[in-house]
């Protein structure tokens, strides 16, 4: 895996100092965001342990990294739908973390305004609406597949304020998390009961 090595000290210095003279000599990719850049890219410096160095843009693309929208390492503009796909993949993986428009814009190498506008056009909802829906979906899974307390479920899906979690859940589903869990258990119990009756009738 010679094309996926960590940067040398000289390469790392070029990255954190946005060294234009190093452009064309190598490219660096960030594993957490799946984006690759020129050394001169003005985006926030990544963590050293998340960086991989490639000798060419094609090598980075072959490893499924996408070109940065800001520094355009391939010389081409990343299509909007690919950019938004990259952002949604990040949300799906980091939904339990603190996520804001600024955070998403930072990791995807764009501006908050541009991200908000393009995301809504591509996905039909804003980034924050997508985050809320994804978190509520994960909360539903935990409510039906675990016995965790409501507050713990809120924490696990990135909403540490329990009152806010309950309010948002009710807004999105029409019932509180506790009622949702109760309804699920009631329905499951009824299905089991019906199955037992059908089995008894069959025999």
Secondary structure by P-SEA (a helix, b strand, c coil): ccccccccaaaaaaaaaccccccccbbbbbccccccccccccccccccccbbbbccaaaaaaaccccccccccccccccaaaaaaaaaaaaaacccccccaaaaaaaacccaaaaaaaaaaaccccaaaaaaaaaaaaaaaaaacccccaaaaaaaaccccaaaaaaaaaaaccccaaaaaaaaaaaaaaaaaaaaaaaaaac
